[in-house]
Amino acid sequence: MHCEETSNMKSLSNILRRSNVTPFERVMAIVHNDVHREKTGKDMLSESDMYALTKGWKANAPEVIEYNRYIDIARLERSMHMDAQMFLYQSEISILRNQRVLDIFLSRARRIDDLTDQPFIKDLPVEESVRFLTQYTHLQYKKVLHIFTFHNLPKEIQSDLLLLDEEIASDERYLEDQVFLYEGFGGGNILSKQAKDLIINSIYSRMYYEGVKKIKNSTAEKDGFLLHPFFAELQIKELFQKLVNDEHIASDKTDADTEEGLLSLVGKCARNKNTRIERLVKEKLSQWLNDGLFVNEHAPLFMSEQSNTWNGNTKMSHKEIFMAWYTELQKSRQYFQDLFNTKKLGKETFEKEFLGMPRTMEVLTGTSLYTCTEDVDFVREYKKQIEVLLPIGNVFLFIEKYAAPTKNHKTLREFKKLAQKISSIFNIDMTEKYAKFINSYQEEVDWLNISSSKLADIATKRLYFQESFQYILDIDESCFAFDFKKEADTADIVQMYSNEFKKLEVIN
C-alpha cells in the first residue's frame, strides 16, 4: 500500500475514534473512501463506519447546512467525472470518424482534383481556406529576388550563367556568395577587418551544425561538421585538408581520404593545441584570407577575366557576366524595396532552426502576396499555388471544425483544473482519472497528427512534381498539426460545471 493511502487510512481512523466529528470531516472521510475504491476496488470504511458518518449522528441546523454543502460538492464532482468520461468517448469517436475522411483523402492524394466535389470540400467557405493557407505559407525573399533577377536578364547572359552553374536558375547560393564577396571586397582585392570577419563567420556557418551531432548520437565537436558544402568556389573539405597538411598531423595519407578520418585528424590537432576546432578553423581561414584566398586562390567571378567553365566556354568573361548580374540585381532590389515602402508587399524576418542552429530568414508574407495587385510572375504563381492547395487546406479545416481536437483537449484539461480545486478541499488527489482521460485523448490526436502531417508532404509533392512553378512557396508544416499549446475555446459543459461550483463557493 502506498504511503499516501496508509496516511489516509490513519487519518480516517483518527476521525472515527473521535466523538466530535465535524460535518466536513464526515464528508471528507466518505470522499477518501470513494477515491480509494475507484483505485483499488475495495472500501476503506466498513458498513458500520459509513452508517456512523451518514445516518448515525444527530446534527443541528448549522451542521446540516455544512454537511449538505460538502456532500453537494462531492456529488457534483462525481457527476462531472461521469460527464468528462462521456465527453472523452464522444471526442474520440469524432476523431475516428474524421480519421476515416483523412485516410480516404490520403489514399486518393494523386487525384486531388477529383475531391473538389466532395461534401466536406463544399461545406467550407473558400475565404476560410485561403486565409488559412496564406497565413501558413510564404516565399523566401532571397530566392524570389534571385529568380526574378535571372529572368529579367537577356537570354545570352542567362545561357552564360547556366554554364557557370547548371542549377543557377533556381538556386541562389552560388551567386549569393559571389555577391557577398564582391561587396565584402568593395569591388577591389583588399578586405577590411570587418569584411574579413563577416566572410569567416559566413563560411563557418556553412560547415557546423549542432543537429548533426544529435544525428550521429555524439557529443564530440568534430561530429558537428559537414565537409561537402561549398562557399562560392571553395569546398569546405578542401579547407580541412589544407589545415591538416599545414599542421603536418597526418601520419598516414589514407587517414585524410575519408570525411571521418579528416575530421578525426582535425580534432586531434585541436586537442594538441588545447583549443576548439572552431577556433582552429577560423584562425586558418583568417590566415588563408591574408595569404590570398579569394584573390589568388578560388578567385571570385568579379576578379576573373577568363571564360572557361566545366561545361564549356562562356561568350562573355566571368567578370562581365557577374557585373551584368550585379547591375540587374540592384534594379531588382530597388523594385522590391519600392513594393515594401508602398505596402504593396510585406516582408518579415524570423528565425528558423536548421540542423540545430538558428538561421535568420526573410520572407514575403502569404497574406500580402495574395492581396498584391502587381502583375508579375511570382505573385501570379503564388496565387495559383494557393488554388492548387485549397483541397488540402479544406481537409485539415474540416477535421479541425468537426473533430475539434484543440477545443476538446482544452475542455478535458479544464475538467482536471476543476477537479484540482475539489482535491484541495478534501485533501486528496481526485485528478488522476481526469489525467487518464487527457492522456487517452492525447494518444488519439497523436495518431491523427501523424496522418495529418502527410498533408504537407502531399502539398509539396503536388507543387514540385505535378505543376511547373518557378517560385515554389514554403509551407509551415506545423499548420497541419493540432497543437495543444495554441489558444482554444472550451465546450459549454465546462462553464456549466464552473458555474455550479461557484454557487457552492468552491471557486470565485
N, C-alpha and C positions, 0 to 999 in steps of 0.2 A: 504494500500500500504506500502511495506517495506521502511525503511529509505533510503536504498541504491537506490531504484528506484526513490524515491522522490528527492534525491540529484541529480541523473542523469537527471531528468526532469528539475530541476532548472538550471543545467549546460547547458543543451541544449537551454533552454530559453535565458540564458545569451549570448550564442554563436549567436543565431538567431537575437538578438536585435542589435548586432554589425554589422557595415558595412564592417569592415576589417577582415572577417572570413578567416582564413588560409586554404590552401588545406587539411592539416592534420585534422583540426577541422571539416571540411565538412565530410570527410570520417569517423571520429570518431563518429559524430552525426548519420550517417547512420548505422554504426555498432551497436551503442547503441539501435537504433530503431529496428534493426533486432533481437537483443538478447531479447529485451522486447516483441516483437511479438511472438517469439518462446515460451516464458514463459507464456504469458497471452492470446495470440491470437489477441491482439489489437496493433495498431501502436501508438507510442508516437508522431509521426510527422504527420502533415496534408499533403495533396497533394501539397498545395502551399509551405509548408516548404521543401518538397522533391524537388520540382522544383527549389526553390531558392538555394538549396545546390548543385544541379547537373547541370542543364541546365541554370539557371537564373543568370549566372555571367560570366564575361569576364576574361579570365586568360592569363597571358603572358606565354612565353615558359617555364621558370623555374617552374612556378606554375603548368603547365600542367604535367610536368615530375613528380613533387612531388605528385600531386593528383593521377596520374595513378599508381604510385608505391604503395601507400597505398590502392587503390582500388584493385590492383592485390593481395596484401596481404590478404585483406578481402575475395576476391573471392577464393583464394587458400585455405583459412581456410574452406570456405563453401563446397568446393569440397572435402576437407579432411574429413569433417564431414559426408558427404554422403558415402564416401568410407569406413570410420570407421564403419558406421552403416551396410553397406553391408558385411563388414568383420565379424562383430558380428553375423549376420544372418547365414553366411556360417559356421562359427565356431560352433555355437550352433547346426546347422543341423548335422555337423560332429560328435559332441558329442552324439547326439541322435542315430545316426546310430551305433556308436561304443558301446553305451549302450545296444543296441539290441544284439550285439555279446557277451557282458559280461553277459547279462541276460540268453542267451542260454547256455553259459558255466556253469553258476551257477546252472541252472536248471538240468544240466546233470553232476553235480560235482561227483556223486557217480560212474560215468562211465568215469573217466578221460582218461583211456587208449583208449576209443573209439574215442577220439577227436584228436588223433595224426595224423589222415589222413585229418583233416580239412585244407582248403586252407591257412587260416591265420597262422596255425602252420608251414606249409611248407615254407611260404614266408619269414621267419626269419632265418638267419644263426644260427646253433647250438652254434657256438662260442659266438655269441652275448648274447644268453640266459644264457650260462654258466658264462660268465663274469658278467652279471647282478646278477645272483643268488649267485655266490661266493663272490661278493662284499658285499652282504647284509645278509650273513649267517656266522655262526661260531659255534665252540664247546666251551663250558665253560671248561677252563683248569682244575679247581678243580674237576669237575665231571668226566672228561676223566681220570685224574690221579687216581681217586678213583676206577672207574670201571676197568681200566687197571690193577691196583694192585690186585683187588679182583680176577680177572680171572687168574692171574698168581700164585695164592696160591693153594696148594694141596686141593683136594676135601673135605677131612675131616676137614680142617680148615675153608673152606667156609661154611660147614654144621654147625659148631660151631658158626660162626659169624651170620648165619641166625637165630639161636636160640636166640642170644642176641638181634637181631633186624631183623624182617622179611623183612623189606624194604632195608636192608643194601647193597644188590647187586647193587642197582641203586641210593640210597640216601646217599650222603656223609656226611651229617650234624652230625650224631651221632659219627662216628669215627673221624671226623674232630675235634670235641670238645674234644674227648679223647686225640688226639694227641696234641692239643693246651694245655691241662692241663699237659700232660707228659713233654712237652718241657718247659712249664712255671715253673713246679716244678723241672726241671732238673733231673728227674728220682727219686728224693727223696720226702720229705714231707714238705719242708720249702720253702716259697716263698720270693723272693727279692721284694723290694718295686716296682720296675719297672714291674716285672711279675704280681704282685698283681694288679697294676693299669690297666694293659692290660686285665686281666681277668674281672675286674669290668666293664671296658668300653665295652668289648665284650658281657657280659651278658646284659648290659643296651641297647646295640644296638638291641638286640632281642625283647625287650619289648616296646620300644617307637617309634612311627611314627607320624609325623605331619599330614600326609594324613588321618589318622584315625579320627582326629578331624573334618576335612572337610566332611568326610563321615557322621559323626554324627551331622554335622551342629552346631559345638560347638567351643568355644574358650578356654574352661577350660582345664588346663594342664592334669587333670586326664583322660580326654577322648581321649588322645593320646596313652594310654597304652593298650597293649594286654596281657592277662594273660594266654592264652593257650599254647604259645610256650615253648619249653624246651631248656635248655643248659646242654648238657651231661645228667645226671640223674635228674637234678633239674628242676622242672616245675616253671615257673615264678609266677604262682598263689600261690604256697607254700611260696615263698619269701614274698609276700604281706601279707599272713595270719600270718606269723611269725612276721612281722613288727607290725601288728595290735595287736597281742597278747602281744608282748613285751612292747608296749606303753600303753596297758590297755585302749584303746579308744572305745571298743565296749560295748555299754550299753546293747545290746541285741544280743545274739549269732546269731540270724537269720539275723542280718544286714550283716554279712560276708558270708552268704550262696551263694549269687549271685555275679557275677563279678561286676555288677554296684554297689551293696551295699558295696563290699570290696573296690572298687576304691573311693567311697564317703567317707568311713572311713579314708582311707589314705590321701585323700585330706583335710579332717577335721584336721587330725594330723599335716599336713604341715602348715595349717593356724594357728593352735595353737602355733606352733614353729616359726611362721613368716618366713617360708622358702619355697622353692620349693620342689615338690615331688621328682624331680631328685636328689637333694642333700640328701634328706632323705633316698632314696633308696640306693644311693651309699655309704652313711655312714653305713647303715645297712649291706650292702654287705661286706664292709671293716671289720666291727666288726665281722661278721659271719665267714669270712675267718680267722681272728685272733683266733676265737674260735674253728676252726677245720672243716670248710666247705671244702668238697672235700678231707678230711683226715679221720675225724671221722664220718661225715655225707656225704652221697652221694659220697662215695669213688670212684674214677675213676678205670677203669679196671686194670691199671698197679699196683694198690695197693691191688687188691683183689686176694686172694688165693682160693676163692670159685669157684664152677662150676654150681651153680643153676641159672635158669632163669625162667621167667613166662611160657616159652614154654617147659621146661624140662631141664635136666642137660646136660652140655657140656662134651665132652670127656677130654678136657684139661681145666686147670684152667683159669679164666678170665685173669690173668696176662700173662700166657703162650700164650693165644690166641692173646692178644694185642701185645706182643713182636714179635710174628710171623708176625703180620700185619705190625708193625712199621719197621721191618727189610726189608720186601718186599717193603714197601713204599719208603724207602731210595733208593732201587735199581731203582724203577720207577722214582723217582725224578732225579736221575743221568742220566737215559736213556733219559728223556725229555730234560734235560739240554744239553746233547750231541747233540740232534737234533737242539736245538736253537743255540748252538755255531757253528755248521756246516752249519747253514742257511737252513737246510732241512725242517724246520718248523718255522713258525713265530708266535710270541706271542705278543699281545698288551694289554695294560691296559687302561680302560676307565671308566668313572663314569656314573652310571645309576641310575636314581631316582626310588625308590621303596616306595610307600605309602608316598610320600612327603619327603623322606630322601635320601640323596646321598649314593650310595653304589659303592665301587670300585670293578671292575670285571676284571679278566684276561681271555683272550680268545685266542684260536687257530684260526688264521685267515682263512677264507674260501679259499682265493686265494692260501695260502701256503699248505693247506690240499689237494686241488685239484691237485696241481703240485707235491706233495710229492711222492717219489718213495718207501717209506718204505712199506713192505708187512705186515701190521698189521691191526687188526680188525677196529680200529677207523678211519683209513684212507680209507679203503675199504668201510666201511659203509657210511662215509661222501660222497664219490663219488657216491655211489648207491642212496643216498637220493637226490643228485642234479639231477640225471637222472629221478627220480620219479617226481621231481618238475618242470621239463622242460616245460610240457604243461601249467602249471600255470604261469610260468615266461613269456612264449610266449604270453599268453593272455594280460598281462599287457604291454609288449613291443609293441604288435600290436596296442593297444589303444594309447600308447604314440607316436607311429610313425604316425598313420593316423589321430588321433584326435588332437594331439599336444597341449594339454591343457596349458602347461607352456609357450610354444612359443607364442600361441595366446593371452594368458593373458598378456605376456610381450609386445606384439605388441599393444594391446589396451592401456596399460599404457604409451607407448611411444607416441601414438597419443595424449594422455592427456598432456604429457610434452610439446609437440609442441604447443598445444593449450594454455598452460600457458604462453608461450612466446608471443603469439599473444595478450593474455589478458593484459599483462604488457604494450604492445604498446598502446592499445586503452583504457586502464584504466577501464576495465570491465571484470568480470569473465565469460569466454567463455568455461570453463571446465566442467560445470555441466552436459551437455549432454554426455560428454565422461565418466564422473564418473558413470552415469546411465548405460552406455554400460558395463563398468567394473563390476559393481555390478550384472548386469543381467547375465553376463558370469560366475561370481564367483558362483552364485547360481546353475547354471547348473553343474559346476565342483564339487561343494559340494555334489550334488546328485550322481555324478559319483564316487566320493571318498567313499561314503557310501557303494556302491556296490563293489567297488574295494577292500575295506578293508576286505571284506569277503573272498578274495583270501587267505589271511594269515590264516584265520580260517580253510579253506578247506585244506591248505597245512599242518597245524599242525595235524588236524584230520587224514589226509592221512598217515602221518608218525607214529602216535601213534596207530591208530586202524586198518589200513589196511596192515601194514608192521610190522615186528618183529625186529626192530632195538634196540640195546642197547645204542648206542651213538646218541641220538636224537639231531639234530642240532637246534640252535636257529635262528629265523628269525627276522631281524629288520623290524617290521611291517610298519615302515614309508616308506619303499621302495614301498609298494603297495598303495601309495597316491601321488597325484600330488601336490607338494609343490612349491608355487609361490616364496618362498624365494631363491630357487635354481637358479643358473645362467641359462640363456636360450637365444637362438637367437631370432631375430625378423623377421617378414615377410618382403620381399623386398619392399613392398609398403611403409613402414615407411621410409626407406632410400631414396626412390624416393621423398617423400614429404620433407624430411630433405634437400635434395639437392636443391629442388626448393626454399625453404625458404632461403637457403644460397645465392642463386642468387639474392634474394630480400633484402639481408643483414639483415635478421631477426635474424639469428644465425651465429656464426663464422664458 
